């Protein structure tokens, strides 16, 4: 069984994903694609949270946690790319 808060978090995540996608297409800032993928993995983890309440709870729980791990890697690599490009611009 799932909770109403999980569905609300999923809806908020999808709306924020659309906003982030729009901002990424509008601007060309290095590392922002990785931030998009981070948000995507967070939204997918929220989706798996809802689905795990319906069926195959253990399987979707593992997939949910892997999604959060991939989100962490994506956010970290986005920060590294962004800081690397900032350091390169400072040295010019």
N, C-alpha and C positions, 0 to 999 in steps of 0.2 A: 504494500500500500504506500502511496506517496502522499506528501503533505502539500497543502496549498502554497506554502512559502517556497517550495521547490519549483513549482510551476511559475510563480511570480518572478523568481530569480531567473528562470529560463527566459521569460519574456523580456525582462530588463536587459539580459545579456544579448539577446538577438537585436534589440533596438540599438544598444551601444555598438554592436558589431557593424550594423549598417552605417552608423555615424562615423565610426573609425574608417570603414572602407571608403566612404565619401571623402573624408579628409585626406586619406592616402592618395586617392586619385587626383585630388586637387593640388596637392603639394608634392614636390620631389625632395623629400628629406631622407638622407641615407639611414637605413636601419628601421624605417617605419614599416616596411613590409614584414619584418620579423615581429614587430609589435602587433600587426594585424593577425599574424599566425598565432601569436600568444593569446589574443582575444578569441580567435577561432577555437583554439583548444580549450579555453576556459568555458566557452559556450557549449562545446561538445561534451565536456565533463558534466555540465549542468543537465544536458539532455540525457546523458547516461544515468545520472542520478534519478531522474524521473522514470526512465525505463526500468531501472533495477527494481523499482517498487512494484512493477507489473509482472515481470517474469525474469528468470535466470538471474537472480539477484547477485550471486557470487561472481558470475562472469562479468556482468556489467559494472560491478563494484571495482574489479581489477582494471577494466578498461577506463573507468572514470579516473582512477588514480594515475594510470599511465598518461591520460590526457592532461592532468594537472602537471605531471612531470615534464611532458613535452612543452607545455605552456611556459614553465619555468626556464627551460632551455631556450625557447624562442625569445622570451623577454631578456634573458641574459645576453644572448648573442646580439639582439637589437641594441642593447646598451653598449656592448663592446664595439659594434660597428659605428654607432653614433659618436662615441668618445674617440675612436681611432680617427674618424674623419675630422673631428674638431681639433685634435692635436695636429693633424696634417695641415689644416688651414692656419693654425697659429704659427707653424714653422715657416710659412711662406713669407 
